Amino acid sequence: MNHPVDPLLQSLSYIYIQRAVDRLEQSFHKSFHSICLFQDRITTSQRTFSLEHVFDLSYRPFSGQTGLFYLHTNEGVFTFEITENPDHFIQSFKKVRIKK
């Protein structure tokens, strides 16, 4: 789905950690991606969710610098590790949902 004129409403950075196992050692590769909110969908680096299939967003902070952001959908709950406060993202999502 390509939406060239659809404006981005909010974005939220998340950390993706990939584990690689070699014969003798295990390594972890960290990369940063964005969760993007549009009028009709939420996108991540790997998936696109129609807003009609997103039931809720929630957040649980940790004592350190990170927390877990939860995307509740009709396909289950997707979890993302984030380092920033998602309040603006969640409020924007709720405003868009009210308009629909």
Backbone as XML, in Angstrom:
<?xml version="1.0"?>
<chain id="A" units="angstrom">
  <residue number="1" name="MET">
    <atom name="N" x="0.834" y="-1.181" z="0.000"/>
    <atom name="CA" x="0.000" y="0.000" z="0.000"/>
    <atom name="C" x="0.873" y="1.237" z="0.000"/>
  </residue>
  <residue number="2" name="ASN">
    <atom name="N" x="0.764" y="2.004" z="-1.030"/>
    <atom name="CA" x="1.555" y="3.221" z="-1.121"/>
    <atom name="C" x="0.625" y="4.415" z="-0.981"/>
  </residue>
  <residue number="3" name="HIS">
    <atom name="N" x="0.864" y="5.273" z="-0.015"/>
    <atom name="CA" x="0.046" y="6.440" z="0.260"/>
    <atom name="C" x="0.927" y="7.684" z="0.175"/>
  </residue>
  <residue number="4" name="PRO">
    <atom name="N" x="1.239" y="8.171" z="-1.032"/>
    <atom name="CA" x="2.208" y="9.257" z="-1.158"/>
    <atom name="C" x="1.759" y="10.587" z="-0.557"/>
  </residue>
  <residue number="5" name="VAL">
    <atom name="N" x="0.442" y="10.872" z="-0.481"/>
    <atom name="CA" x="-0.008" y="12.161" z="0.040"/>
    <atom name="C" x="-0.587" y="12.054" z="1.445"/>
  </residue>
  <residue number="6" name="ASP">
    <atom name="N" x="-0.544" y="10.884" z="2.021"/>
    <atom name="CA" x="-1.082" y="10.657" z="3.356"/>
    <atom name="C" x="-0.081" y="11.162" z="4.398"/>
  </residue>
  <residue number="7" name="PRO">
    <atom name="N" x="-0.443" y="12.195" z="5.178"/>
    <atom name="CA" x="0.531" y="12.764" z="6.120"/>
    <atom name="C" x="0.775" y="11.873" z="7.338"/>
  </residue>
  <residue number="8" name="LEU">
    <atom name="N" x="1.995" y="11.868" z="7.774"/>
    <atom name="CA" x="2.395" y="11.180" z="8.996"/>
    <atom name="C" x="1.913" y="12.015" z="10.182"/>
  </residue>
  <residue number="9" name="LEU">
    <atom name="N" x="1.152" y="11.401" z="11.092"/>
    <atom name="CA" x="0.631" y="12.119" z="12.254"/>
    <atom name="C" x="1.599" y="12.093" z="13.426"/>
  </residue>
  <residue number="10" name="GLN">
    <atom name="N" x="2.187" y="10.934" z="13.690"/>
    <atom name="CA" x="3.140" y="10.765" z="14.789"/>
    <atom name="C" x="4.078" y="9.620" z="14.451"/>
  </residue>
  <residue number="11" name="SER">
    <atom name="N" x="5.246" y="9.642" z="15.056"/>
    <atom name="CA" x="6.150" y="8.495" z="14.939"/>
    <atom name="C" x="6.791" y="8.242" z="16.300"/>
  </residue>
  <residue number="12" name="LEU">
    <atom name="N" x="7.208" y="7.003" z="16.481"/>
    <atom name="CA" x="7.785" y="6.565" z="17.743"/>
    <atom name="C" x="8.909" y="5.599" z="17.412"/>
  </residue>
  <residue number="13" name="SER">
    <atom name="N" x="10.111" y="5.873" z="17.908"/>
    <atom name="CA" x="11.256" y="4.995" z="17.638"/>
    <atom name="C" x="11.205" y="3.769" z="18.530"/>
  </residue>
  <residue number="14" name="TYR">
    <atom name="N" x="11.591" y="2.623" z="17.961"/>
    <atom name="CA" x="11.697" y="1.411" z="18.767"/>
    <atom name="C" x="12.980" y="0.677" z="18.438"/>
  </residue>
  <residue number="15" name="ILE">
    <atom name="N" x="13.391" y="-0.166" z="19.371"/>
    <atom name="CA" x="14.634" y="-0.928" z="19.246"/>
    <atom name="C" x="14.289" y="-2.353" z="18.846"/>
  </residue>
  <residue number="16" name="TYR">
    <atom name="N" x="14.967" y="-2.842" z="17.829"/>
    <atom name="CA" x="14.803" y="-4.233" z="17.409"/>
    <atom name="C" x="16.132" y="-4.939" z="17.663"/>
  </residue>
  <residue number="17" name="ILE">
    <atom name="N" x="16.096" y="-6.000" z="18.446"/>
    <atom name="CA" x="17.313" y="-6.750" z="18.760"/>
    <atom name="C" x="17.217" y="-8.117" z="18.111"/>
  </residue>
  <residue number="18" name="GLN">
    <atom name="N" x="18.180" y="-8.394" z="17.250"/>
    <atom name="CA" x="18.228" y="-9.680" z="16.551"/>
    <atom name="C" x="19.370" y="-10.510" z="17.122"/>
  </residue>
  <residue number="19" name="ARG">
    <atom name="N" x="19.056" y="-11.730" z="17.475"/>
    <atom name="CA" x="20.058" y="-12.636" z="18.033"/>
    <atom name="C" x="20.623" y="-13.501" z="16.922"/>
  </residue>
  <residue number="20" name="ALA">
    <atom name="N" x="21.947" y="-13.576" z="16.847"/>
    <atom name="CA" x="22.628" y="-14.422" z="15.864"/>
    <atom name="C" x="23.476" y="-15.433" z="16.619"/>
  </residue>
  <residue number="21" name="VAL">
    <atom name="N" x="23.332" y="-16.699" z="16.244"/>
    <atom name="CA" x="24.089" y="-17.763" z="16.898"/>
    <atom name="C" x="25.034" y="-18.378" z="15.882"/>
  </residue>
  <residue number="22" name="ASP">
    <atom name="N" x="26.312" y="-18.311" z="16.200"/>
    <atom name="CA" x="27.351" y="-18.936" z="15.389"/>
    <atom name="C" x="27.721" y="-20.245" z="16.087"/>
  </residue>
  <residue number="23" name="ARG">
    <atom name="N" x="28.585" y="-21.008" z="15.505"/>
    <atom name="CA" x="28.983" y="-22.278" z="16.132"/>
    <atom name="C" x="29.545" y="-22.084" z="17.529"/>
  </residue>
  <residue number="24" name="LEU">
    <atom name="N" x="30.313" y="-21.028" z="17.721"/>
    <atom name="CA" x="31.014" y="-20.845" z="18.989"/>
    <atom name="C" x="30.481" y="-19.710" z="19.859"/>
  </residue>
  <residue number="25" name="GLU">
    <atom name="N" x="29.711" y="-18.816" z="19.278"/>
    <atom name="CA" x="29.274" y="-17.674" z="20.073"/>
    <atom name="C" x="27.901" y="-17.170" z="19.653"/>
  </residue>
  <residue number="26" name="GLN">
    <atom name="N" x="27.371" y="-16.383" z="20.532"/>
    <atom name="CA" x="26.076" y="-15.762" z="20.312"/>
    <atom name="C" x="26.286" y="-14.250" z="20.295"/>
  </residue>
  <residue number="27" name="SER">
    <atom name="N" x="25.653" y="-13.569" z="19.356"/>
    <atom name="CA" x="25.779" y="-12.114" z="19.310"/>
    <atom name="C" x="24.398" y="-11.491" z="19.132"/>
  </residue>
  <residue number="28" name="PHE">
    <atom name="N" x="24.317" y="-10.233" z="19.500"/>
    <atom name="CA" x="23.068" y="-9.496" z="19.398"/>
    <atom name="C" x="23.308" y="-8.255" z="18.550"/>
  </residue>
  <residue number="29" name="HIS">
    <atom name="N" x="22.400" y="-8.001" z="17.625"/>
    <atom name="CA" x="22.497" y="-6.839" z="16.750"/>
    <atom name="C" x="21.293" y="-5.938" z="17.026"/>
  </residue>
  <residue number="30" name="LYS">
    <atom name="N" x="21.576" y="-4.714" z="17.413"/>
    <atom name="CA" x="20.527" y="-3.762" z="17.756"/>
    <atom name="C" x="20.327" y="-2.796" z="16.591"/>
  </residue>
  <residue number="31" name="SER">
    <atom name="N" x="19.068" y="-2.579" z="16.205"/>
    <atom name="CA" x="18.752" y="-1.590" z="15.175"/>
    <atom name="C" x="17.541" y="-0.778" z="15.632"/>
  </residue>
  <residue number="32" name="PHE">
    <atom name="N" x="17.428" y="0.415" z="15.097"/>
    <atom name="CA" x="16.348" y="1.321" z="15.474"/>
    <atom name="C" x="15.406" y="1.502" z="14.297"/>
  </residue>
  <residue number="33" name="HIS">
    <atom name="N" x="14.115" y="1.472" z="14.591"/>
    <atom name="CA" x="13.071" y="1.608" z="13.573"/>
    <atom name="C" x="11.988" y="2.533" z="14.114"/>
  </residue>
  <residue number="34" name="SER">
    <atom name="N" x="10.962" y="2.791" z="13.294"/>
    <atom name="CA" x="9.881" y="3.678" z="13.710"/>
    <atom name="C" x="8.521" y="3.015" z="13.578"/>
  </residue>
  <residue number="35" name="ILE">
    <atom name="N" x="7.672" y="3.325" z="14.540"/>
    <atom name="CA" x="6.249" y="3.019" z="14.449"/>
    <atom name="C" x="5.610" y="4.315" z="13.974"/>
  </residue>
  <residue number="36" name="CYS">
    <atom name="N" x="4.851" y="4.257" z="12.884"/>
    <atom name="CA" x="4.290" y="5.465" z="12.287"/>
    <atom name="C" x="2.766" y="5.421" z="12.310"/>
  </residue>
  <residue number="37" name="LEU">
    <atom name="N" x="2.162" y="6.521" z="12.742"/>
    <atom name="CA" x="0.711" y="6.646" z="12.788"/>
    <atom name="C" x="0.242" y="7.530" z="11.643"/>
  </residue>
  <residue number="38" name="PHE">
    <atom name="N" x="-0.681" y="6.994" z="10.856"/>
    <atom name="CA" x="-1.340" y="7.725" z="9.781"/>
    <atom name="C" x="-2.841" y="7.756" z="10.085"/>
  </residue>
  <residue number="39" name="GLN">
    <atom name="N" x="-3.618" y="8.441" z="9.281"/>
    <atom name="CA" x="-5.068" y="8.532" z="9.491"/>
    <atom name="C" x="-5.751" y="7.172" z="9.486"/>
  </residue>
  <residue number="40" name="ASP">
    <atom name="N" x="-5.223" y="6.225" z="8.724"/>
    <atom name="CA" x="-5.920" y="4.949" z="8.528"/>
    <atom name="C" x="-5.115" y="3.719" z="8.928"/>
  </residue>
  <residue number="41" name="ARG">
    <atom name="N" x="-3.884" y="3.912" z="9.414"/>
    <atom name="CA" x="-3.043" y="2.745" z="9.680"/>
    <atom name="C" x="-1.893" y="3.101" z="10.622"/>
  </residue>
  <residue number="42" name="ILE">
    <atom name="N" x="-1.298" y="2.049" z="11.169"/>
    <atom name="CA" x="-0.043" y="2.135" z="11.918"/>
    <atom name="C" x="0.934" y="1.208" z="11.216"/>
  </residue>
  <residue number="43" name="THR">
    <atom name="N" x="2.138" y="1.709" z="10.948"/>
    <atom name="CA" x="3.142" y="0.892" z="10.272"/>
    <atom name="C" x="4.370" y="0.725" z="11.168"/>
  </residue>
  <residue number="44" name="THR">
    <atom name="N" x="5.026" y="-0.422" z="11.009"/>
    <atom name="CA" x="6.323" y="-0.671" z="11.628"/>
    <atom name="C" x="7.256" y="-1.072" z="10.495"/>
  </residue>
  <residue number="45" name="SER">
    <atom name="N" x="8.474" y="-1.424" z="10.811"/>
    <atom name="CA" x="9.410" y="-1.815" z="9.753"/>
    <atom name="C" x="9.002" y="-3.127" z="9.098"/>
  </residue>
  <residue number="46" name="GLN">
    <atom name="N" x="8.170" y="-3.917" z="9.778"/>
    <atom name="CA" x="7.818" y="-5.233" z="9.250"/>
    <atom name="C" x="6.342" y="-5.427" z="8.948"/>
  </residue>
  <residue number="47" name="ARG">
    <atom name="N" x="5.470" y="-4.575" z="9.487"/>
    <atom name="CA" x="4.032" y="-4.802" z="9.339"/>
    <atom name="C" x="3.280" y="-3.496" z="9.172"/>
  </residue>
  <residue number="48" name="THR">
    <atom name="N" x="2.065" y="-3.634" z="8.619"/>
    <atom name="CA" x="1.118" y="-2.530" z="8.537"/>
    <atom name="C" x="-0.197" y="-2.998" z="9.147"/>
  </residue>
  <residue number="49" name="PHE">
    <atom name="N" x="-0.754" y="-2.180" z="10.042"/>
    <atom name="CA" x="-2.015" y="-2.505" z="10.706"/>
    <atom name="C" x="-3.049" y="-1.445" z="10.353"/>
  </residue>
  <residue number="50" name="SER">
    <atom name="N" x="-4.168" y="-1.858" z="9.804"/>
    <atom name="CA" x="-5.278" y="-0.943" z="9.585"/>
    <atom name="C" x="-5.792" y="-0.497" z="10.948"/>
  </residue>
  <residue number="51" name="LEU">
    <atom name="N" x="-6.149" y="0.787" z="11.092"/>
    <atom name="CA" x="-6.598" y="1.273" z="12.400"/>
    <atom name="C" x="-7.865" y="0.578" z="12.876"/>
  </residue>
  <residue number="52" name="GLU">
    <atom name="N" x="-8.672" y="0.081" z="11.959"/>
    <atom name="CA" x="-9.877" y="-0.635" z="12.390"/>
    <atom name="C" x="-9.537" y="-1.962" z="13.066"/>
  </residue>
  <residue number="53" name="HIS">
    <atom name="N" x="-8.294" y="-2.435" z="12.892"/>
    <atom name="CA" x="-7.847" y="-3.673" z="13.525"/>
    <atom name="C" x="-6.965" y="-3.431" z="14.750"/>
  </residue>
  <residue number="54" name="VAL">
    <atom name="N" x="-6.751" y="-2.164" z="15.099"/>
    <atom name="CA" x="-5.973" y="-1.820" z="16.297"/>
    <atom name="C" x="-6.963" y="-1.437" z="17.392"/>
  </residue>
  <residue number="55" name="PHE">
    <atom name="N" x="-6.981" y="-2.219" z="18.469"/>
    <atom name="CA" x="-7.942" y="-2.002" z="19.545"/>
    <atom name="C" x="-7.441" y="-1.021" z="20.596"/>
  </residue>
  <residue number="56" name="ASP">
    <atom name="N" x="-6.148" y="-1.054" z="20.874"/>
    <atom name="CA" x="-5.620" y="-0.209" z="21.943"/>
    <atom name="C" x="-4.103" y="-0.128" z="21.840"/>
  </residue>
  <residue number="57" name="LEU">
    <atom name="N" x="-3.539" y="0.879" z="22.506"/>
    <atom name="CA" x="-2.096" y="1.027" z="22.667"/>
    <atom name="C" x="-1.841" y="1.191" z="24.157"/>
  </residue>
  <residue number="58" name="SER">
    <atom name="N" x="-0.768" y="0.582" z="24.655"/>
    <atom name="CA" x="-0.430" y="0.746" z="26.066"/>
    <atom name="C" x="1.083" y="0.762" z="26.232"/>
  </residue>
  <residue number="59" name="TYR">
    <atom name="N" x="1.506" y="1.144" z="27.430"/>
    <atom name="CA" x="2.933" y="1.330" z="27.689"/>
    <atom name="C" x="3.243" y="0.943" z="29.125"/>
  </residue>
  <residue number="60" name="ARG">
    <atom name="N" x="4.354" y="0.258" z="29.312"/>
    <atom name="CA" x="4.837" y="-0.084" z="30.652"/>
    <atom name="C" x="6.303" y="0.337" z="30.739"/>
  </residue>
  <residue number="61" name="PRO">
    <atom name="N" x="6.606" y="1.381" z="31.532"/>
    <atom name="CA" x="8.003" y="1.819" z="31.665"/>
    <atom name="C" x="8.804" y="0.882" z="32.559"/>
  </residue>
  <residue number="62" name="PHE">
    <atom name="N" x="10.108" y="0.833" z="32.309"/>
    <atom name="CA" x="11.042" y="0.116" z="33.168"/>
    <atom name="C" x="11.752" y="1.128" z="34.052"/>
  </residue>
  <residue number="63" name="SER">
    <atom name="N" x="12.508" y="0.653" z="35.019"/>
    <atom name="CA" x="13.231" y="1.557" z="35.910"/>
    <atom name="C" x="14.408" y="2.228" z="35.211"/>
  </residue>
  <residue number="64" name="GLY">
    <atom name="N" x="14.874" y="1.658" z="34.102"/>
    <atom name="CA" x="15.974" y="2.259" z="33.348"/>
    <atom name="C" x="15.445" y="3.257" z="32.335"/>
  </residue>
  <residue number="65" name="GLN">
    <atom name="N" x="16.068" y="3.301" z="31.193"/>
    <atom name="CA" x="15.709" y="4.260" z="30.156"/>
    <atom name="C" x="14.686" y="3.734" z="29.157"/>
  </residue>
  <residue number="66" name="THR">
    <atom name="N" x="14.312" y="2.475" z="29.251"/>
    <atom name="CA" x="13.421" y="1.898" z="28.247"/>
    <atom name="C" x="12.087" y="1.482" z="28.859"/>
  </residue>
  <residue number="67" name="GLY">
    <atom name="N" x="11.188" y="1.100" z="27.979"/>
    <atom name="CA" x="9.889" y="0.583" z="28.384"/>
    <atom name="C" x="9.337" y="-0.261" z="27.259"/>
  </residue>
  <residue number="68" name="LEU">
    <atom name="N" x="8.203" y="-0.887" z="27.513"/>
    <atom name="CA" x="7.570" y="-1.712" z="26.493"/>
    <atom name="C" x="6.287" y="-1.043" z="26.019"/>
  </residue>
  <residue number="69" name="PHE">
    <atom name="N" x="6.163" y="-0.925" z="24.711"/>
    <atom name="CA" x="4.998" y="-0.352" z="24.055"/>
    <atom name="C" x="4.215" y="-1.507" z="23.451"/>
  </residue>
  <residue number="70" name="TYR">
    <atom name="N" x="2.925" y="-1.570" z="23.756"/>
    <atom name="CA" x="2.085" y="-2.683" z="23.309"/>
    <atom name="C" x="1.065" y="-2.195" z="22.291"/>
  </residue>
  <residue number="71" name="LEU">
    <atom name="N" x="0.998" y="-2.898" z="21.184"/>
    <atom name="CA" x="0.039" y="-2.627" z="20.119"/>
    <atom name="C" x="-0.963" y="-3.780" z="20.132"/>
  </residue>
  <residue number="72" name="HIS">
    <atom name="N" x="-2.191" y="-3.508" z="20.591"/>
    <atom name="CA" x="-3.228" y="-4.535" z="20.735"/>
    <atom name="C" x="-4.049" y="-4.582" z="19.444"/>
  </residue>
  <residue number="73" name="THR">
    <atom name="N" x="-3.992" y="-5.702" z="18.732"/>
    <atom name="CA" x="-4.661" y="-5.818" z="17.436"/>
    <atom name="C" x="-5.523" y="-7.080" z="17.375"/>
  </residue>
  <residue number="74" name="ASN">
    <atom name="N" x="-6.242" y="-7.225" z="16.269"/>
    <atom name="CA" x="-7.041" y="-8.433" z="16.055"/>
    <atom name="C" x="-6.155" y="-9.655" z="15.803"/>
  </residue>
  <residue number="75" name="GLU">
    <atom name="N" x="-4.869" y="-9.454" z="15.580"/>
    <atom name="CA" x="-3.928" y="-10.559" z="15.368"/>
    <atom name="C" x="-3.133" y="-10.883" z="16.632"/>
  </residue>
  <residue number="76" name="GLY">
    <atom name="N" x="-3.398" y="-10.171" z="17.708"/>
    <atom name="CA" x="-2.674" y="-10.385" z="18.956"/>
    <atom name="C" x="-2.015" y="-9.100" z="19.426"/>
  </residue>
  <residue number="77" name="VAL">
    <atom name="N" x="-1.203" y="-9.226" z="20.450"/>
    <atom name="CA" x="-0.500" y="-8.073" z="21.021"/>
    <atom name="C" x="0.944" y="-8.096" z="20.534"/>
  </residue>
  <residue number="78" name="PHE">
    <atom name="N" x="1.379" y="-6.980" z="19.963"/>
    <atom name="CA" x="2.748" y="-6.833" z="19.466"/>
    <atom name="C" x="3.489" y="-5.915" z="20.431"/>
  </residue>
  <residue number="79" name="THR">
    <atom name="N" x="4.697" y="-6.311" z="20.806"/>
    <atom name="CA" x="5.478" y="-5.606" z="21.819"/>
    <atom name="C" x="6.716" y="-4.977" z="21.194"/>
  </residue>
  <residue number="80" name="PHE">
    <atom name="N" x="6.988" y="-3.732" z="21.581"/>
    <atom name="CA" x="8.138" y="-2.993" z="21.067"/>
    <atom name="C" x="8.878" y="-2.359" z="22.237"/>
  </residue>
  <residue number="81" name="GLU">
    <atom name="N" x="10.203" y="-2.453" z="22.228"/>
    <atom name="CA" x="11.017" y="-1.793" z="23.243"/>
    <atom name="C" x="11.284" y="-0.366" z="22.781"/>
  </residue>
  <residue number="82" name="ILE">
    <atom name="N" x="10.935" y="0.607" z="23.619"/>
    <atom name="CA" x="11.108" y="2.010" z="23.250"/>
    <atom name="C" x="11.905" y="2.749" z="24.317"/>
  </residue>
  <residue number="83" name="THR">
    <atom name="N" x="12.468" y="3.897" z="23.923"/>
    <atom name="CA" x="13.262" y="4.703" z="24.854"/>
    <atom name="C" x="12.643" y="6.073" z="25.105"/>
  </residue>
  <residue number="84" name="GLU">
    <atom name="N" x="11.522" y="6.372" z="24.464"/>
    <atom name="CA" x="10.893" y="7.676" z="24.638"/>
    <atom name="C" x="9.468" y="7.512" z="25.155"/>
  </residue>
  <residue number="85" name="ASN">
    <atom name="N" x="8.934" y="8.563" z="25.716"/>
    <atom name="CA" x="7.579" y="8.538" z="26.249"/>
    <atom name="C" x="6.578" y="8.524" z="25.086"/>
  </residue>
  <residue number="86" name="PRO">
    <atom name="N" x="5.656" y="7.555" z="25.053"/>
    <atom name="CA" x="4.730" y="7.437" z="23.930"/>
    <atom name="C" x="3.406" y="8.178" z="24.127"/>
  </residue>
  <residue number="87" name="ASP">
    <atom name="N" x="3.302" y="9.042" z="25.134"/>
    <atom name="CA" x="2.015" y="9.686" z="25.430"/>
    <atom name="C" x="1.436" y="10.443" z="24.240"/>
  </residue>
  <residue number="88" name="HIS">
    <atom name="N" x="2.245" y="11.213" z="23.519"/>
    <atom name="CA" x="1.747" y="11.970" z="22.364"/>
    <atom name="C" x="1.254" y="11.026" z="21.272"/>
  </residue>
  <residue number="89" name="PHE">
    <atom name="N" x="1.978" y="9.943" z="21.057"/>
    <atom name="CA" x="1.585" y="8.955" z="20.050"/>
    <atom name="C" x="0.232" y="8.340" z="20.430"/>
  </residue>
  <residue number="90" name="ILE">
    <atom name="N" x="0.089" y="7.938" z="21.687"/>
    <atom name="CA" x="-1.151" y="7.306" z="22.149"/>
    <atom name="C" x="-2.318" y="8.291" z="22.075"/>
  </residue>
  <residue number="91" name="GLN">
    <atom name="N" x="-2.111" y="9.540" z="22.469"/>
    <atom name="CA" x="-3.178" y="10.543" z="22.401"/>
    <atom name="C" x="-3.594" y="10.812" z="20.957"/>
  </residue>
  <residue number="92" name="SER">
    <atom name="N" x="-2.634" y="10.872" z="20.046"/>
    <atom name="CA" x="-2.959" y="11.073" z="18.628"/>
    <atom name="C" x="-3.764" y="9.897" z="18.088"/>
  </residue>
  <residue number="93" name="PHE">
    <atom name="N" x="-3.391" y="8.686" z="18.480"/>
    <atom name="CA" x="-4.137" y="7.494" z="18.071"/>
    <atom name="C" x="-5.586" y="7.585" z="18.554"/>
  </residue>
  <residue number="94" name="LYS">
    <atom name="N" x="-5.780" y="7.968" z="19.809"/>
    <atom name="CA" x="-7.139" y="8.058" z="20.360"/>
    <atom name="C" x="-7.967" y="9.121" z="19.645"/>
  </residue>
  <residue number="95" name="LYS">
    <atom name="N" x="-7.355" y="10.242" z="19.280"/>
    <atom name="CA" x="-8.073" y="11.287" z="18.541"/>
    <atom name="C" x="-8.507" y="10.789" z="17.169"/>
  </residue>
  <residue number="96" name="VAL">
    <atom name="N" x="-7.636" y="10.070" z="16.495"/>
    <atom name="CA" x="-7.970" y="9.532" z="15.171"/>
    <atom name="C" x="-9.088" y="8.504" z="15.299"/>
  </residue>
  <residue number="97" name="ARG">
    <atom name="N" x="-9.032" y="7.661" z="16.316"/>
    <atom name="CA" x="-10.068" y="6.631" z="16.525"/>
    <atom name="C" x="-11.429" y="7.268" z="16.802"/>
  </residue>
  <residue number="98" name="ILE">
    <atom name="N" x="-11.467" y="8.372" z="17.539"/>
    <atom name="CA" x="-12.733" y="9.050" z="17.849"/>
    <atom name="C" x="-13.372" y="9.588" z="16.576"/>
  </residue>
  <residue number="99" name="LYS">
    <atom name="N" x="-12.563" y="10.082" z="15.645"/>
    <atom name="CA" x="-13.077" y="10.652" z="14.392"/>
    <atom name="C" x="-13.709" y="9.603" z="13.490"/>
  </residue>
  <residue number="100" name="LYS">
    <atom name="N" x="-13.317" y="8.354" z="13.634"/>
    <atom name="CA" x="-13.815" y="7.300" z="12.735"/>
    <atom name="C" x="-15.176" y="6.815" z="13.143"/>
  </residue>
</chain>
